[in-house]
Amino acid sequence: MLKKRLIPIMLLSDGRLIKTVNFSGERDTGDPVQAANVYSDQNADELVVLNISRRERTIDPILKLLGELSRNCFMPISIGGGIRSIQDVRVLIKSGADKVVVNSQAFRNSSLIAEIVSEFGSQALIVSIDCMKMGKEWVCFSNCGSERESVSLSDHLEISQNAGAGEFLIQSIDNDGAMLGLDLDLLRFVLGKVRIPVIGAGGIGNFHHLLEGYQTEGLDAIAAASIFHFTDSNPLRAKASLQGHHLNFKVI
């Protein structure tokens, strides 16, 4: 059985830590290095850092922070935003990233997934998929949620998994920042289609939402932001509150 993981997710824009609602309306929430240090001290299992600035879709903005993050954080760091080539991945891994997160390029160039896996192994790659419910189907979006993709969610999951993706980060655009809970129907759909680990994201607002997620069969990891930005919660307190539910967290 995989250990349960609680993963703070940090969104960056112009060097600042921000939070969105439904992928829009950026709200400044502080300094990313300071926040990462706090997460490291508070028993977070991993950290996901995504550059979502639409003005500069390269790895340059996140590289400026990565060195400092990796020097001060004692947990695995996953980095995404603006990755376009295997050379970008080499630079990020060399600069301190433990994993890379690929979203838009997974739609454009599935061979990049195979290249990353060939050079660094599947454990170094997270394929992120942003989804919105439209009618009876979940539709995939790329480019920070601004561009609708024609491929179905099922097909994209299959293509990415077959190319060697190590895990999926599934983000609900509908639930993003709403703090009303995960889209469990979306996550169950994905879990029924794949054989690799899935990280659920979008909507966590309290400890009960975390419990609902962890009690969903097959979901071993949850990424969250708003609960840590806008309440007095932190990863240490969250895990302590869930101890009575026999969840298999990593022991620090």
C-alpha positions in Angstrom: 0.0 0.0 0.0 1.3 3.4 -0.9 1.8 6.0 1.8 -0.6 8.8 1.9 0.9 12.1 0.9 -0.1 15.7 1.7 1.5 18.1 -0.8 1.3 21.9 -0.6 1.0 23.4 -4.1 2.5 26.8 -4.7 1.5 28.9 -7.7 3.9 31.6 -8.8 3.3 34.7 -10.9 6.0 37.4 -11.4 8.0 35.9 -8.5 5.2 36.1 -6.0 3.1 33.4 -4.4 -0.5 33.7 -5.6 -3.8 31.9 -5.4 -6.6 31.7 -8.0 -10.3 30.8 -8.0 -11.4 28.8 -11.1 -7.9 29.6 -12.5 -8.5 33.3 -12.6 -8.4 36.4 -10.3 -4.9 36.1 -8.9 -4.5 37.0 -5.3 -1.1 37.7 -3.8 -0.4 35.4 -0.8 3.2 36.1 0.0 6.8 35.2 -0.5 7.3 31.7 -2.0 10.7 31.0 -0.3 9.3 31.9 3.1 6.2 29.7 2.5 8.3 26.8 1.3 10.4 26.9 4.4 7.3 26.8 6.6 6.0 23.8 4.7 9.3 22.1 5.1 9.2 22.6 8.8 5.6 21.5 9.1 5.8 17.9 7.9 4.7 18.3 4.2 5.6 15.2 2.2 6.5 17.0 -1.0 6.1 20.4 -2.6 4.7 21.3 -6.0 5.7 24.6 -7.4 4.1 25.9 -10.7 4.8 29.0 -12.6 1.5 30.1 -14.0 2.4 33.5 -15.3 1.0 33.8 -18.8 3.5 36.6 -19.7 6.6 34.4 -19.6 6.1 30.8 -20.5 9.7 29.6 -20.0 11.5 28.0 -17.1 13.5 31.2 -16.4 11.2 32.7 -13.7 11.2 29.5 -11.6 14.9 29.0 -12.0 15.5 32.2 -10.0 13.8 30.6 -7.0 14.7 26.9 -7.4 18.2 27.2 -6.0 17.1 28.9 -2.8 14.1 26.5 -2.4 16.3 23.4 -2.8 18.9 24.7 -0.3 16.4 25.3 2.4 13.6 22.7 1.9 14.1 19.1 3.2 11.4 17.5 1.1 11.1 16.5 -2.6 10.3 19.5 -4.8 8.4 19.2 -8.1 8.7 22.0 -10.5 6.5 23.0 -13.5 5.5 25.8 -15.8 7.1 26.7 -19.1 8.9 23.3 -19.7 9.3 22.9 -23.4 12.2 20.5 -24.0 14.4 17.8 -22.5 17.1 20.5 -22.0 14.7 22.5 -19.8 14.2 19.3 -17.7 18.0 18.8 -17.4 18.5 22.4 -16.2 15.7 22.0 -13.6 16.9 18.7 -12.3 20.5 19.9 -12.1 19.3 23.0 -10.3 17.6 21.0 -7.5 14.2 19.8 -8.7 13.4 16.2 -7.7 10.6 15.9 -10.3 9.2 18.0 -13.1 5.6 18.7 -13.9 4.6 18.8 -17.5 1.1 20.0 -18.7 0.8 21.8 -22.1 3.7 20.0 -23.7 2.2 16.6 -22.8 -0.6 17.5 -25.3 1.7 18.9 -27.9 4.6 16.5 -27.8 4.1 13.1 -26.1 7.6 12.1 -27.1 8.9 14.6 -24.5 7.4 12.3 -21.8 9.4 9.4 -23.2 12.5 11.4 -23.4 12.2 12.5 -19.7 11.5 9.0 -18.6 14.4 7.5 -20.6 16.9 10.0 -19.1 15.6 10.4 -15.5 13.1 7.6 -14.9 9.3 7.7 -14.6 9.6 8.7 -10.9 10.9 12.1 -12.0 7.8 13.0 -14.1 4.3 14.2 -13.1 1.9 14.9 -15.9 -0.5 17.6 -14.8 -4.0 17.7 -16.3 -6.4 20.6 -15.8 -10.1 19.6 -16.2 -13.5 21.3 -16.4 -16.9 19.6 -16.5 -18.8 20.5 -19.7 -22.1 18.8 -20.1 -21.5 15.1 -19.2 -17.8 15.1 -19.9 -14.6 16.4 -18.4 -12.7 18.6 -20.9 -8.9 19.1 -20.8 -7.4 22.5 -20.8 -3.8 23.6 -21.3 -1.8 26.9 -21.1 -2.8 27.7 -17.5 -6.4 26.7 -18.2 -6.8 29.1 -21.1 -6.8 26.7 -24.1 -9.3 23.9 -24.6 -7.8 20.6 -25.9 -9.6 18.4 -28.4 -8.3 15.1 -27.0 -10.5 13.4 -24.5 -9.5 13.0 -20.9 -9.5 9.2 -21.3 -7.3 9.3 -24.4 -4.9 11.8 -22.9 -4.5 9.6 -19.8 -3.8 6.6 -21.9 -1.3 8.3 -24.1 0.6 9.9 -21.2 0.6 6.7 -19.2 1.8 4.6 -22.2 4.6 7.1 -22.8 5.9 6.5 -19.3 4.4 9.2 -17.0 5.2 8.4 -13.3 2.0 10.0 -11.8 -0.8 12.3 -12.7 -1.7 15.6 -11.0 -5.4 16.1 -11.7 -6.7 19.6 -11.0 -10.3 20.6 -11.2 -10.8 24.0 -12.7 -14.4 24.1 -11.4 -13.3 23.5 -7.8 -10.0 25.5 -7.8 -10.0 27.9 -4.9 -13.6 27.3 -4.0 -12.7 25.4 -0.8 -15.8 23.2 -1.1 -14.0 19.9 -1.5 -12.4 17.8 -4.2 -14.2 16.8 -7.4 -14.4 13.2 -6.3 -16.4 12.2 -9.4 -13.5 13.4 -11.6 -10.9 11.7 -9.5 -12.8 8.4 -9.4 -13.1 8.6 -13.2 -9.3 9.0 -13.6 -8.5 6.4 -11.0 -10.6 3.9 -12.9 -8.6 4.6 -16.1 -5.0 4.5 -14.9 -2.4 2.2 -13.2 -0.1 4.9 -11.8 -0.4 7.2 -8.7 -2.8 10.1 -8.9 -2.5 13.4 -7.0 -5.9 15.1 -6.5 -6.1 18.9 -6.4 -8.6 21.7 -6.4 -11.1 22.6 -3.7 -9.6 21.5 -0.3 -11.0 23.9 2.4 -10.9 21.8 5.6 -9.7 18.6 7.2 -13.0 16.8 6.3 -12.3 17.4 2.6 -8.9 15.8 3.1 -10.4 12.8 4.7 -13.0 12.4 1.9 -10.1 12.4 -0.6 -7.9 9.9 1.3 -10.9 7.6 1.8 -11.5 7.5 -2.0 -10.2 4.2 -3.1 -6.9 4.5 -5.0 -6.2 8.2 -4.2 -3.0 8.3 -2.2 -2.0 11.9 -2.6 -3.7 15.3 -2.3 -2.3 18.7 -3.3 -3.7 21.8 -1.6 -3.2 25.5 -1.4 -6.1 27.6 -0.2 -6.5 25.7 3.1 -2.9 26.7 4.0 -3.2 30.3 2.7 -6.6 31.3 4.1 -7.1 29.3 7.3 -4.9 28.6 10.3 -4.2 25.0 9.0 -0.8 23.6 8.1 0.4 20.1 7.0 1.4 19.1 10.6 -2.0 20.0 12.1 -3.8 18.4 9.2 -2.1 15.1 9.6 -2.6 15.2 13.4 -6.3 15.7 12.9 -6.5 12.7 10.6 -4.5 10.3 12.8 -7.7 8.7 14.2 -8.8 7.5 10.8 -6.0 4.9 10.3 -4.5 6.6 7.3 -1.1 5.4 6.3 1.0 8.6 6.3 4.8 8.6 6.1 6.4 8.9 9.5 8.9 11.8 9.9 
